[in-house]
């Protein structure tokens, strides 16, 4: 690596860390002001508040990394242009593409790290943060095993009032099965006081319940003390999993959830968009740097204030387009993969145009 490359990369990385620290501080202060009343009302002690924001920081980092990288790219290139360092580099025979190359490599590495960070570290932190909200702030929901409702197959719905995860026992269970050719018609319904999983037979056993069959001419009702249900698809470890929100799941769990929804006949579009967006948003650092750096390559009046303004403008455009396109995707107007990557494609095309206009 040449001396100039080390110098540029050092400036770039230092600015990224500075931007990350500044944005994290802003996010934490704003969120603390919003939640301060809740912390005081619930008498949350200081160590728990610190722990809450420790778990919140990974989500903040995920959101602001592209912004910070863009700011660092604009600031580094813009500053060097304003103090004529860029002019000296060009005069030495280094063209703009060669000058930008180490910054692009660093941005690419940041994007690769962001895939793992946003795909595995952030969901784990979100789970811990949510647990603090449930326990101390009395917010959200708790998977205490209560009021579980899900679709087991395309024509079977399961409702569990309370699930004892320790003993693998579901209490007050209702299972409705519908006709395959007409899901508006109920085929049968089973209600039981308990649903116990027999790990030796790998089957659910219903206890103390009734089984009703609905026919065109007459209905039949059968009471039972015990009934094996080998047709049930779900397993005990899936019950807690089914209650998680997508933002609490890592990439592997999202893949399982997509397959689970497809198997049950549900629409997996929103989960697929979340899954592919983990990759596309991570690569945003590279795309926005390619788009933004050429804008700072030419010397302009305004200095740091102008670079910051350009950074905010590009960020708002990027996030605004992302939200609009995701709305179309969740409504089924766009393919999930295209929904996740379309904004990056637009910005990449814009970066190619900007790079072609850079003065060498």
Buried (B, 14 or more C-beta within 10 A) or exposed (E): EEEBBEBBBEBBBEBBEBBBEEBBEEBBEEBBEEBEEBBEEEEBEEEBBEBBBEBBBBBBBBBBBBBBBBBBBBBBBBBBBBEEBBEEBBEEEBEBEBBBBBBBEBBBEBBBEBBBBBBBBBBBBBBBBBBBBBEBBEBEEBBEBEEBEBBBBEBBBBBBBBBEBEEBBBBBBBBBBBEEEEBEEBBBBBBBEBBBBEEEEEBBBBBEBBBBBBEEEEEEEEEEEEBEBEEBEBEBEBBEBBBBEBEBBBBEBBBEBBEBBEBBEBEBBBBBBBBBBBBBBBBBBBBBBBBBBBBBBBEBEEEEEBBBEBBEEBBEBBBEBBEEBBEEBBEEEBBBBBBBBBBBEBBBEBBEEBBEEBEE
